[in-house]
């Protein structure tokens, strides 16, 4: 199995989805290298950046699940760093 280094960017516009979002992140915690969250109170959004090293299907699945949450947008940027696990 190969893993890739990626950055998952998340914009949260609906704070009611935060509990579900945190559950998804917790489930994939072993793949998360680091997390940074910035509340942008003036605009009523939260900006979250997740650094990951995981199999590509895990990253895609996680991003898709997060993007289906109400009021949440998710996009992934992949590096070319691929490691055999």
N, C-alpha and C positions, 0 to 999 in steps of 0.2 A: 504494500500500500504506500502511496506517495502522499506527502502533505505539501501544502502551499502556504506561503506567507501572504496575508491579505489584510486589508483595512475595510471594515464594515462601517459605513456611515449611516446614521439613523437620525431622522428628524421626527420629534414627537409633538404633534399639534393637539392631541386629545389626551389629557392627563388621566382619563378613565382607563386607558390602555396600558398604563405603566406597570400594573401588577402582572398582567399577562406577559409583557415584554421582559420583566425581570425573571419570570419563570423560565422563559425560553433561554435567556442568557445563562441562568443557573444550570440548566440542563447541559449546556455546552461549555461549562466552566473550565473543563480540563484542556480545552483548545485555546482559551483566551490568554494572550500574553499580557495585555493591559487594556484599561478602559479609561476614557476621559469623558466627563459629562459637563456641559455648559448650559446653565439655565439662562435663557434670554427673556427676562421678565417683560421688557418693554414690548416685545412682539408676541408673548404668550407661547413660546415654543422652547423645547429642550433639544440641544444638539449633542449627540453621543457619537464617539468614535471608538471602535473596538479593533485592536490589533490581534490577529489570530494566526495560528499555525495549525492547519487542520486539513484533512482530505477535502478535495474540491467539492464532492457531493455533500459533505457536512456543511460547508460554508454556504453553498447554494440553497440547501434545504432551510438552514437557519435564516438566511436573508429572505427567502420566500415566505416563511411563516411570519416573520416580523412585518414584512410588507403588507400582509393580509390583515393586520390588526387595524382597527378603526382609527383613522387620524394619524397613522404612522407610515413614514416613507423610509425605504431601506435600499442602499446601493452598495456594491462591492467593487473595490479596486484590487486587482491581483498583482503581486510581484512575479518576477520570473524565477524566484527562488523556489525550487522544488526539491524535496528531500525524500529519500526512501526511508520508510519507517521500519 
